[in-house]
């Protein structure tokens, strides 16, 4: 173990030692040297700055900020000090302070593309999108080839519902840095929201990810030496950055609670995030082999998975932030599957299976949009309702004779065509109203109001509610008779929450997987009549159900029972089906058979 600097060692030599340990990943040794320097010279700029960066590496924003502030105060002429401090403020959820600090730096002569890029991020988090775009444009004037600015601008355009522009920005990033996999993931995240991107184009783009990033690795795929005993206990690895307070954790925990009692499975978690919370602690208690891997390269992670002799490796991210798909692309396990993270293919040939259900991806309809073979489980995901859910109330329309439609989907799903269709429903039913929840805290829904106004819908017929607690969010359903779904990207969890509150959702089933989430939840609850295949049918069904208040009222009281009795409300059924699916995959591999689509029934 390294020793703190001796009294005779100069501060410069001690700093060199600290930086060497830091760069080598020996963080405890680096911290020991930095602290010894600061004990001798509390305002040493570099030692304070590096201590702050070290704290950031382990996700401790609160500890990082004082060090970074001291470094900046000690020497405000160093641009990196400004940027590190501002970046940490942003990551710590203080974008307003970050904006003010960086604006001060710019006023004192801090210029350049990085400064404007950071300020743009701060403005974006404040919801001041026009100011953010101006910052990014200024940055690009300084450096037209600054890839990070294009990436940030793409995120901004996505928030503005400018999906084609968002995708174009990520394509520009990839022109500048062809091996920047995260930019390709951003592109694949944006594309399904664009109503102008059809299923063939979308699948081609996903396959392009595999050809760009996986193809060079395929010749080096290992020959797995796992024992081909078809009946032995299986080592199952789960890879995710979301083993914390996150929707993915909500879906996986009910299954893990069943699996922990299953002697046929040995579970391994590969947690790709540095932060932990109470959800992390619960999940860790269910998985005995817990690996924290954000600091591992993709090659190192693949080597760890091979060293653990994992039989079946499950990706829980897909093309979302902090995924480890490039580790999967190295084929570290003989069988690999993707589940929950995203509704689309990974585009990887190394991913053997995609886990879903027959309502989400009906047999024969979506198989050509996946590089994986689709395994249909009793349910695609489990749904356990929030313990903060209030009781179901009576149908609001019975009290005043007015139908109230609702939506609780995130703002990025509320595009112009969606508003046009909803407005047509409201025009056809001139006494109806609409409640929209989940709006930004700042109440910035002027764009939505303008879209509704262009469609002839008066502001008085619209009720907006900002983001709120789970209990308040669920209680808002007491004011809603029928929810209206978004497209081409359907709601998922919001539809399930609405069902639990007795509110059916009218959905427009799409031709891509992201347009099937609404239909999947409704089918499990026996609500096939709320699924439309065309916009015309969507309007017809909205009008028809608006005239069936008594049926809606009866349905409202039945939905909780329907959800609870369905496979998605029975984690024991889903866990059993998933275990059987894993066994079938394993038996096929043991027999030397290729991956094949199949279905596991609830009673199998």
C-alpha positions as CSV (number, residue, x, y, z in Angstrom):
1,X,0.0,0.0,0.0
2,X,1.3,3.4,-0.9
3,X,2.4,5.7,2.0
4,X,1.5,9.4,2.4
5,X,4.2,11.7,1.3
6,X,7.1,12.0,3.7
7,X,7.8,15.3,5.3
8,X,10.8,15.8,3.1
9,X,8.9,15.2,-0.1
10,X,8.1,18.3,-2.0
11,X,4.4,19.1,-2.7
12,X,5.2,18.9,-6.5
13,X,6.6,15.4,-6.0
14,X,3.7,14.4,-3.9
15,X,1.3,15.7,-6.5
16,X,3.0,13.6,-9.2
17,X,2.6,10.5,-7.0
18,X,-1.0,11.3,-6.4
19,X,-1.7,11.8,-10.1
20,X,0.1,8.5,-11.0
21,X,-2.1,6.6,-8.5
22,X,-5.2,8.4,-9.7
23,X,-4.5,7.6,-13.4
24,X,-3.8,3.9,-12.5
25,X,-7.2,3.6,-10.7
26,X,-5.7,3.3,-7.2
27,X,-8.1,5.8,-5.8
28,X,-7.5,5.2,-2.1
29,X,-3.8,5.8,-2.6
30,X,-4.4,8.9,-4.6
31,X,-6.7,10.3,-2.0
32,X,-4.2,9.7,0.7
33,X,-1.6,11.7,-1.2
34,X,-4.0,14.5,-2.1
35,X,-5.1,14.9,1.5
36,X,-1.5,15.1,2.7
37,X,-0.9,17.9,0.2
38,X,-4.0,19.7,1.4
39,X,-3.0,19.3,5.0
40,X,0.2,21.2,4.2
41,X,-1.5,23.7,1.8
42,X,-5.3,23.7,2.1
43,X,-5.8,25.9,-1.0
44,X,-3.5,24.0,-3.3
45,X,-5.4,24.4,-6.6
46,X,-4.5,21.2,-8.4
47,X,-4.9,19.0,-5.3
48,X,-8.3,20.5,-4.6
49,X,-9.4,20.1,-8.2
50,X,-8.2,16.5,-8.4
51,X,-9.8,15.6,-5.1
52,X,-13.0,16.9,-6.5
53,X,-12.6,14.9,-9.7
54,X,-11.9,11.8,-7.6
55,X,-15.1,12.3,-5.6
56,X,-17.0,12.6,-8.8
57,X,-15.6,9.3,-10.0
58,X,-17.3,7.6,-7.1
59,X,-20.5,9.5,-7.6
60,X,-20.1,11.8,-4.5
61,X,-21.2,15.2,-5.8
62,X,-21.6,16.7,-2.4
63,X,-18.0,15.9,-1.5
64,X,-16.7,17.1,-4.9
65,X,-18.2,20.6,-4.9
66,X,-16.2,22.2,-2.0
67,X,-12.9,21.0,-3.4
68,X,-13.7,22.2,-6.9
69,X,-14.9,25.5,-5.6
70,X,-11.7,26.0,-3.6
71,X,-9.6,25.2,-6.7
72,X,-11.5,27.8,-8.7
73,X,-11.3,30.5,-6.1
74,X,-7.5,29.8,-5.7
75,X,-6.9,30.1,-9.4
76,X,-9.8,31.4,-11.5
77,X,-7.6,31.7,-14.7
78,X,-7.7,27.9,-15.3
79,X,-10.5,27.1,-17.7
80,X,-10.7,23.4,-16.6
81,X,-11.4,24.5,-13.0
82,X,-14.5,26.4,-14.2
83,X,-15.7,23.5,-16.4
84,X,-15.2,20.8,-13.7
85,X,-17.0,22.9,-11.2
86,X,-19.9,23.7,-13.5
87,X,-20.1,20.1,-14.8
88,X,-20.4,18.8,-11.2
89,X,-23.1,21.4,-10.4
90,X,-25.0,20.2,-13.4
91,X,-24.7,16.5,-12.4
92,X,-25.6,17.4,-8.9
93,X,-28.9,18.8,-10.1
94,X,-28.0,22.5,-9.7
95,X,-28.2,23.7,-13.3
96,X,-29.3,27.2,-12.2
97,X,-26.2,27.7,-10.1
98,X,-24.1,26.2,-12.9
99,X,-25.6,28.7,-15.3
100,X,-24.7,31.6,-13.1
101,X,-21.1,30.3,-12.4
102,X,-20.4,29.7,-16.1
103,X,-21.9,33.0,-17.1
104,X,-19.5,34.7,-14.6
105,X,-16.6,32.7,-16.1
106,X,-17.5,33.8,-19.6
107,X,-17.7,37.5,-18.5
108,X,-14.2,37.1,-17.1
109,X,-12.8,35.9,-20.3
110,X,-13.6,32.2,-20.3
111,X,-14.4,31.5,-24.0
112,X,-14.5,28.6,-26.3
113,X,-16.8,25.8,-27.4
114,X,-16.5,23.8,-24.2
115,X,-17.8,26.7,-22.1
116,X,-20.8,27.3,-24.3
117,X,-21.5,23.6,-24.4
118,X,-21.6,23.4,-20.6
119,X,-23.8,26.5,-20.4
120,X,-26.1,25.0,-23.0
121,X,-26.4,21.8,-20.8
122,X,-27.3,24.0,-17.8
123,X,-30.0,25.9,-19.8
124,X,-31.4,22.7,-21.1
125,X,-31.9,21.3,-17.6
126,X,-33.6,24.6,-16.7
127,X,-36.0,24.2,-19.6
128,X,-34.7,27.3,-21.4
129,X,-34.3,25.5,-24.7
130,X,-33.9,28.6,-26.9
131,X,-31.1,29.8,-24.7
132,X,-29.5,26.4,-24.8
133,X,-29.7,26.2,-28.6
134,X,-28.0,29.7,-28.8
135,X,-25.2,28.5,-26.6
136,X,-24.7,25.4,-28.8
137,X,-24.7,27.5,-31.9
138,X,-22.1,29.8,-30.4
139,X,-19.9,26.7,-29.6
140,X,-20.2,25.5,-33.1
141,X,-19.1,28.9,-34.5
142,X,-15.9,28.5,-32.4
143,X,-15.4,24.8,-33.5
144,X,-17.7,23.5,-36.2
145,X,-16.4,20.0,-35.6
146,X,-17.0,19.8,-31.9
147,X,-18.8,16.4,-31.7
148,X,-20.0,16.8,-28.1
149,X,-21.9,19.9,-29.0
150,X,-23.7,18.1,-31.8
151,X,-24.6,15.4,-29.4
152,X,-26.0,17.9,-26.9
153,X,-27.8,19.7,-29.6
154,X,-29.4,16.4,-30.7
155,X,-30.8,15.9,-27.2
156,X,-32.1,19.4,-27.2
157,X,-33.9,18.8,-30.6
158,X,-35.3,15.6,-29.2
159,X,-36.8,17.6,-26.3
160,X,-38.2,20.0,-28.9
161,X,-39.9,17.1,-30.7
162,X,-37.6,17.8,-33.7
163,X,-36.8,14.2,-34.1
164,X,-35.3,14.3,-37.6
165,X,-33.0,17.1,-36.5
166,X,-32.1,15.2,-33.4
167,X,-31.1,12.2,-35.5
168,X,-29.2,14.4,-38.0
169,X,-27.1,15.7,-35.1
170,X,-26.1,12.2,-34.0
171,X,-25.3,11.3,-37.6
172,X,-22.9,14.3,-37.6
173,X,-21.3,13.0,-34.4
174,X,-20.7,9.6,-36.1
175,X,-19.2,11.3,-39.1
176,X,-16.7,13.0,-36.8
177,X,-16.2,10.0,-34.6
178,X,-17.3,6.8,-36.4
179,X,-16.5,4.6,-33.4
180,X,-18.6,6.6,-30.9
181,X,-21.1,3.9,-29.9
182,X,-23.0,6.1,-27.5
183,X,-23.9,8.5,-30.3
184,X,-25.3,5.6,-32.3
185,X,-27.3,4.5,-29.3
186,X,-28.7,8.1,-29.1
187,X,-29.6,7.8,-32.8
188,X,-31.4,4.6,-32.2
189,X,-33.2,6.0,-29.2
190,X,-34.5,9.0,-31.2
191,X,-35.6,7.3,-34.4
192,X,-38.6,5.3,-33.1
193,X,-40.2,8.6,-32.0
194,X,-40.3,9.9,-35.6
195,X,-43.6,9.1,-37.3
196,X,-41.8,9.3,-40.7
197,X,-39.5,6.4,-39.9
198,X,-41.0,3.1,-41.0
199,X,-40.3,-0.4,-39.7
200,X,-37.9,-1.3,-42.6
201,X,-35.8,1.8,-42.1
202,X,-35.7,1.4,-38.4
203,X,-34.5,-2.2,-38.6
204,X,-31.8,-1.3,-41.1
205,X,-30.5,1.3,-38.7
206,X,-30.4,-1.2,-35.8
207,X,-28.6,-3.7,-38.0
208,X,-26.1,-0.9,-38.9
209,X,-25.1,-0.7,-35.2
210,X,-24.1,-4.4,-35.3
211,X,-22.2,-4.1,-38.6
212,X,-20.3,-1.1,-37.3
213,X,-19.4,-2.2,-33.8
214,X,-19.9,-6.0,-33.6
215,X,-18.7,-7.2,-37.0
216,X,-15.0,-6.5,-36.3
217,X,-15.3,-8.6,-33.1
218,X,-17.0,-11.7,-34.4
219,X,-13.8,-13.5,-35.5
220,X,-12.5,-13.3,-31.9
221,X,-15.7,-14.8,-30.3
222,X,-14.6,-17.4,-27.7
223,X,-15.4,-21.1,-27.9
224,X,-17.3,-21.6,-24.7
225,X,-16.3,-24.5,-22.6
226,X,-19.4,-24.5,-20.3
227,X,-20.5,-28.0,-19.3
228,X,-23.2,-29.2,-21.7
229,X,-25.3,-30.9,-19.1
230,X,-28.9,-29.9,-20.1
231,X,-30.3,-30.4,-16.6
232,X,-27.6,-28.8,-14.3
233,X,-28.1,-25.5,-12.4
234,X,-27.6,-22.5,-14.7
235,X,-25.4,-19.5,-14.1
236,X,-27.5,-16.5,-15.2
237,X,-26.0,-13.1,-15.5
238,X,-28.0,-9.8,-15.5
239,X,-26.4,-6.7,-16.9
240,X,-27.9,-3.3,-16.1
241,X,-27.2,0.3,-15.0
242,X,-30.7,0.4,-13.5
243,X,-30.5,-1.7,-10.3
244,X,-31.7,1.4,-8.4
245,X,-34.8,3.5,-8.2
246,X,-35.8,3.0,-11.8
247,X,-38.6,1.4,-13.9
248,X,-36.3,-1.5,-14.9
249,X,-35.8,-2.3,-11.2
250,X,-39.5,-2.3,-10.6
251,X,-40.0,-4.9,-13.3
252,X,-37.1,-7.2,-12.4
253,X,-37.5,-7.2,-8.6
254,X,-40.8,-9.3,-8.6
255,X,-39.0,-12.0,-10.7
256,X,-35.9,-11.9,-8.5
257,X,-38.1,-12.4,-5.4
258,X,-39.3,-15.6,-7.0
259,X,-35.9,-16.7,-8.4
260,X,-34.1,-16.4,-5.1
261,X,-35.9,-19.6,-4.0
262,X,-35.0,-21.5,-7.2
263,X,-32.1,-23.9,-6.7
264,X,-31.8,-24.4,-10.5
265,X,-30.5,-20.9,-10.9
266,X,-27.3,-19.2,-9.7
267,X,-27.7,-15.4,-10.2
268,X,-25.0,-12.9,-11.0
269,X,-25.5,-9.1,-11.3
270,X,-23.3,-6.8,-13.3
271,X,-24.2,-3.4,-12.1
272,X,-23.0,-0.6,-14.5
273,X,-23.6,2.4,-12.2
274,X,-21.7,4.0,-9.4
275,X,-24.7,5.2,-7.3
276,X,-26.7,3.0,-4.9
277,X,-29.9,3.5,-3.0
278,X,-32.5,1.5,-1.0
279,X,-33.6,-0.3,-4.2
280,X,-30.0,-1.4,-4.9
281,X,-29.8,-2.8,-1.4
282,X,-33.0,-4.8,-1.9
283,X,-31.8,-6.2,-5.2
284,X,-28.4,-7.0,-3.9
285,X,-30.0,-9.1,-1.1
286,X,-31.6,-11.2,-3.8
287,X,-28.5,-11.8,-5.9
288,X,-25.5,-13.3,-4.1
289,X,-22.9,-12.6,-6.8
290,X,-22.9,-8.8,-7.2
291,X,-20.3,-7.1,-9.5
292,X,-20.0,-3.3,-9.8
293,X,-18.6,-2.8,-13.3
294,X,-18.9,0.8,-14.6
295,X,-15.1,1.2,-14.4
296,X,-14.5,-1.9,-16.5
297,X,-13.9,-1.6,-20.2
298,X,-16.1,-3.7,-22.5
299,X,-13.3,-6.1,-23.0
300,X,-12.6,-6.4,-19.2
301,X,-16.4,-6.9,-18.5
302,X,-16.5,-9.6,-21.1
303,X,-13.5,-11.3,-19.5
304,X,-15.2,-11.1,-16.0
305,X,-18.3,-12.7,-17.4
306,X,-16.3,-15.5,-19.0
307,X,-14.4,-16.0,-15.7
308,X,-17.7,-16.3,-13.9
309,X,-18.6,-19.1,-16.5
310,X,-22.0,-17.5,-17.1
311,X,-24.3,-19.8,-19.1
312,X,-27.0,-17.3,-20.0
313,X,-26.4,-13.5,-20.0
314,X,-29.4,-11.1,-20.0
315,X,-29.2,-7.5,-21.1
316,X,-31.7,-5.2,-19.3
317,X,-30.8,-2.0,-21.1
318,X,-31.0,-2.4,-24.9
319,X,-30.1,0.9,-26.6
320,X,-30.5,3.2,-23.5
321,X,-27.9,5.1,-21.5
322,X,-25.1,3.2,-19.8
323,X,-25.8,0.0,-21.7
324,X,-23.0,-2.6,-22.1
325,X,-23.9,-3.9,-25.5
326,X,-20.3,-3.8,-26.7
327,X,-19.5,-6.3,-24.0
328,X,-22.3,-8.5,-25.3
329,X,-20.9,-8.0,-28.8
330,X,-17.8,-9.9,-27.7
331,X,-20.1,-13.0,-27.0
332,X,-18.8,-13.7,-23.4
333,X,-21.6,-16.2,-22.7
334,X,-22.8,-19.0,-24.9
335,X,-26.4,-17.8,-24.7
336,X,-27.4,-14.1,-24.6
337,X,-30.8,-12.4,-24.4
338,X,-32.2,-8.9,-24.2
339,X,-35.2,-8.1,-22.0
340,X,-37.1,-5.0,-20.7
341,X,-34.6,-2.3,-21.6
342,X,-36.1,-1.2,-24.9
343,X,-38.9,-2.4,-27.2
344,X,-36.6,-2.9,-30.2
345,X,-33.8,-5.2,-31.4
346,X,-30.2,-4.7,-30.3
347,X,-29.1,-5.2,-33.9
348,X,-26.5,-7.7,-32.6
349,X,-25.9,-11.2,-34.0
350,X,-24.4,-12.1,-30.7
351,X,-27.7,-11.6,-29.0
352,X,-29.6,-14.9,-29.4
353,X,-33.0,-14.1,-28.0
354,X,-35.4,-11.2,-27.2
355,X,-37.9,-11.8,-24.4
356,X,-41.5,-10.6,-24.9
357,X,-45.0,-12.0,-25.0
358,X,-47.5,-12.9,-27.7
359,X,-49.6,-9.7,-27.0
360,X,-46.6,-7.4,-27.4
361,X,-45.1,-9.2,-30.4
362,X,-47.7,-11.5,-32.0
363,X,-46.2,-14.5,-33.6
364,X,-45.1,-13.9,-37.2
365,X,-45.8,-10.1,-37.2
366,X,-42.5,-8.7,-35.8
367,X,-40.0,-11.5,-36.1
368,X,-38.4,-9.9,-39.2
369,X,-37.7,-6.7,-37.2
370,X,-35.3,-8.5,-34.8
371,X,-31.9,-10.0,-35.2
372,X,-32.8,-12.0,-32.1
373,X,-35.2,-14.9,-32.0
374,X,-38.3,-13.9,-30.0
375,X,-39.2,-15.9,-27.0
376,X,-42.8,-15.3,-25.9
377,X,-43.3,-15.6,-22.1
378,X,-46.6,-15.6,-20.2
379,X,-46.1,-11.9,-19.9
380,X,-43.4,-9.6,-21.2
381,X,-42.9,-7.9,-17.8
382,X,-44.5,-8.2,-14.4
383,X,-46.6,-5.3,-13.0
384,X,-46.9,-4.8,-9.3
385,X,-49.0,-1.7,-8.4
386,X,-47.7,1.0,-6.2
387,X,-48.6,0.7,-2.5
388,X,-49.5,4.4,-2.8
389,X,-52.4,3.8,-5.2
390,X,-55.7,5.1,-3.8
391,X,-58.9,3.2,-4.1
392,X,-60.7,3.3,-7.5
393,X,-63.5,5.9,-7.6
394,X,-66.7,6.0,-9.5
395,X,-66.6,7.0,-13.1
396,X,-66.3,10.8,-13.3
397,X,-68.7,11.1,-16.3
398,X,-71.5,9.7,-14.2
399,X,-71.4,12.8,-12.0
400,X,-71.4,15.5,-14.7
401,X,-72.2,13.7,-17.9
402,X,-68.9,14.9,-19.5
403,X,-66.3,12.6,-20.7
404,X,-62.7,13.5,-19.6
405,X,-59.9,12.0,-21.6
406,X,-56.4,11.9,-20.1
407,X,-52.7,11.3,-20.9
408,X,-49.8,10.8,-18.5
409,X,-47.1,10.0,-21.1
410,X,-43.9,11.9,-21.0
411,X,-43.7,15.1,-23.1
412,X,-41.4,13.6,-25.8
413,X,-44.1,11.2,-26.9
414,X,-46.6,14.1,-27.4
415,X,-45.7,15.0,-31.0
416,X,-47.7,17.0,-33.5
417,X,-49.6,14.1,-35.1
418,X,-50.6,12.8,-31.7
419,X,-52.1,16.2,-30.8
420,X,-53.9,16.4,-34.1
421,X,-55.6,13.0,-33.5
422,X,-56.5,13.8,-30.0
423,X,-57.9,17.1,-31.1
424,X,-60.0,15.4,-33.7
425,X,-61.5,13.3,-30.9
426,X,-62.2,16.4,-28.9
427,X,-63.8,18.1,-31.9
428,X,-66.0,15.1,-32.6
429,X,-67.1,15.2,-28.9
430,X,-67.5,18.9,-28.3
431,X,-68.5,18.6,-24.6
432,X,-65.4,16.5,-23.7
433,X,-62.3,17.7,-22.0
434,X,-58.7,16.5,-21.6
435,X,-56.3,16.3,-18.7
436,X,-52.6,16.1,-19.4
437,X,-50.3,15.1,-16.5
438,X,-46.5,14.8,-16.2
439,X,-45.9,18.3,-17.6
440,X,-42.6,20.0,-16.8
441,X,-42.4,21.7,-13.4
442,X,-42.0,25.0,-15.0
443,X,-45.3,24.5,-16.7
444,X,-43.8,25.0,-20.1
445,X,-46.5,23.6,-22.3
446,X,-46.9,26.6,-24.6
447,X,-46.1,24.4,-27.6
448,X,-48.8,21.9,-26.8
449,X,-51.3,24.8,-26.3
450,X,-50.4,26.2,-29.7
451,X,-50.8,22.8,-31.3
452,X,-54.3,22.3,-29.8
453,X,-55.2,25.9,-30.7
454,X,-54.2,25.2,-34.3
455,X,-56.6,22.3,-34.2
456,X,-59.4,24.4,-32.9
457,X,-59.3,23.3,-29.3
458,X,-59.9,26.0,-26.8
459,X,-57.6,26.3,-23.7
460,X,-60.7,26.0,-21.4
461,X,-61.1,22.3,-22.4
462,X,-57.5,21.4,-21.4
463,X,-56.2,20.8,-17.8
464,X,-52.5,20.6,-17.3
465,X,-50.8,19.1,-14.2
466,X,-47.0,19.1,-13.5
467,X,-44.9,16.3,-12.3
468,X,-45.8,15.2,-8.9
469,X,-45.5,12.4,-6.3
470,X,-46.6,8.9,-7.1
471,X,-49.7,9.2,-4.8
472,X,-50.7,12.5,-6.5
473,X,-50.1,11.2,-10.0
474,X,-52.3,8.1,-9.4
475,X,-55.0,10.2,-7.7
476,X,-55.3,12.3,-10.9
477,X,-56.8,9.3,-12.5
478,X,-59.9,9.9,-10.4
479,X,-60.7,12.8,-12.8
480,X,-60.2,10.7,-16.0
481,X,-62.7,8.4,-17.8
482,X,-60.5,7.2,-20.7
483,X,-56.8,7.7,-21.4
484,X,-55.6,8.3,-24.9
485,X,-52.3,6.7,-26.0
486,X,-49.4,8.2,-27.9
487,X,-47.9,7.0,-31.2
488,X,-45.7,6.0,-32.9
489,X,-44.2,5.4,-29.4
490,X,-46.9,4.0,-27.1
491,X,-47.1,4.5,-23.3
492,X,-46.0,1.5,-21.3
493,X,-45.9,1.8,-17.5
494,X,-48.4,4.7,-17.6
495,X,-51.0,2.4,-19.3
496,X,-50.5,-0.2,-16.6
497,X,-50.9,2.4,-13.8
498,X,-54.1,3.6,-15.5
499,X,-55.5,0.1,-15.7
500,X,-54.9,-0.3,-11.9
501,X,-56.8,2.9,-11.3
502,X,-59.7,1.6,-13.4
503,X,-59.0,3.7,-16.5
504,X,-58.7,2.0,-19.8
505,X,-56.4,3.4,-22.5
506,X,-57.4,3.8,-26.1
507,X,-54.3,2.9,-28.2
508,X,-53.3,3.0,-31.8
509,X,-51.3,-0.2,-32.4
510,X,-48.3,0.5,-34.6
511,X,-46.2,-1.4,-37.1
512,X,-43.0,-1.2,-35.0
513,X,-42.4,-2.8,-31.6
514,X,-42.5,0.6,-29.8
515,X,-46.1,1.0,-31.0
516,X,-47.2,-2.3,-29.4
517,X,-46.8,-1.6,-25.6
518,X,-50.3,-0.2,-25.2
519,X,-51.9,-3.2,-27.0
520,X,-49.9,-5.6,-24.9
521,X,-51.2,-4.3,-21.5
522,X,-54.7,-4.0,-22.8
523,X,-54.8,-7.5,-24.1
524,X,-53.7,-8.9,-20.8
525,X,-56.6,-7.1,-19.2
526,X,-59.1,-8.3,-21.9
527,X,-59.5,-4.9,-23.4
528,X,-59.0,-5.7,-27.1
529,X,-61.9,-3.4,-28.0
530,X,-59.7,-0.4,-26.9
531,X,-57.1,-1.2,-29.6
532,X,-57.4,0.6,-32.9
533,X,-55.6,-0.3,-36.1
534,X,-56.1,3.1,-37.9
535,X,-56.6,6.7,-36.9
536,X,-60.2,6.5,-38.2
537,X,-60.9,3.5,-36.0
538,X,-59.3,5.3,-33.0
539,X,-61.8,8.2,-33.4
540,X,-64.7,5.8,-33.9
541,X,-63.8,3.8,-30.7
542,X,-63.3,7.0,-28.7
543,X,-66.8,8.2,-29.7
544,X,-68.4,4.8,-29.1
545,X,-66.9,4.4,-25.6
546,X,-67.8,8.0,-24.7
547,X,-71.4,6.9,-25.2
548,X,-71.1,3.9,-22.9
549,X,-70.8,5.5,-19.5
550,X,-72.5,2.5,-17.7
551,X,-70.2,0.0,-19.3
552,X,-67.2,2.2,-18.5
553,X,-68.3,2.5,-14.9
554,X,-68.6,-1.3,-14.6
555,X,-65.3,-1.8,-16.3
556,X,-63.7,0.7,-13.9
557,X,-64.5,-1.5,-10.9
558,X,-63.3,-4.7,-12.6
559,X,-59.9,-3.7,-14.0
560,X,-57.8,-4.2,-10.8
561,X,-59.1,-7.8,-10.6
562,X,-58.4,-8.4,-14.2
563,X,-54.8,-7.1,-14.0
564,X,-54.1,-9.0,-10.8
565,X,-55.3,-12.3,-12.3
566,X,-53.4,-11.9,-15.6
567,X,-49.9,-13.2,-16.0
568,X,-48.4,-9.7,-15.8
569,X,-50.0,-9.5,-12.3
570,X,-48.6,-12.9,-11.3
571,X,-44.8,-12.7,-10.9
572,X,-44.8,-16.3,-9.8
573,X,-46.3,-17.3,-13.2
574,X,-43.8,-15.1,-15.1
575,X,-40.8,-16.3,-13.1
576,X,-41.8,-19.9,-13.7
577,X,-42.3,-19.3,-17.4
578,X,-39.0,-17.4,-17.7
579,X,-37.1,-20.2,-15.9
580,X,-38.6,-22.7,-18.4
581,X,-37.6,-20.5,-21.3
582,X,-34.0,-20.3,-20.0
583,X,-34.0,-24.1,-19.6
584,X,-35.2,-24.5,-23.2
585,X,-32.6,-22.2,-24.5
586,X,-29.9,-24.1,-22.6
587,X,-31.1,-27.5,-23.8
588,X,-31.0,-26.3,-27.4
589,X,-27.4,-25.1,-26.9
590,X,-26.3,-28.3,-25.2
591,X,-27.7,-30.2,-28.2
592,X,-25.8,-28.0,-30.6
593,X,-29.0,-26.5,-32.0
594,X,-29.3,-22.8,-33.0
595,X,-31.5,-20.3,-31.3
596,X,-35.1,-20.6,-32.3
597,X,-38.3,-18.6,-31.6
598,X,-40.7,-20.4,-29.2
599,X,-43.5,-19.7,-26.7
600,X,-43.9,-20.6,-23.0
601,X,-47.5,-20.8,-21.9
602,X,-48.6,-19.7,-18.5
603,X,-49.5,-23.3,-17.5
604,X,-46.4,-25.0,-18.9
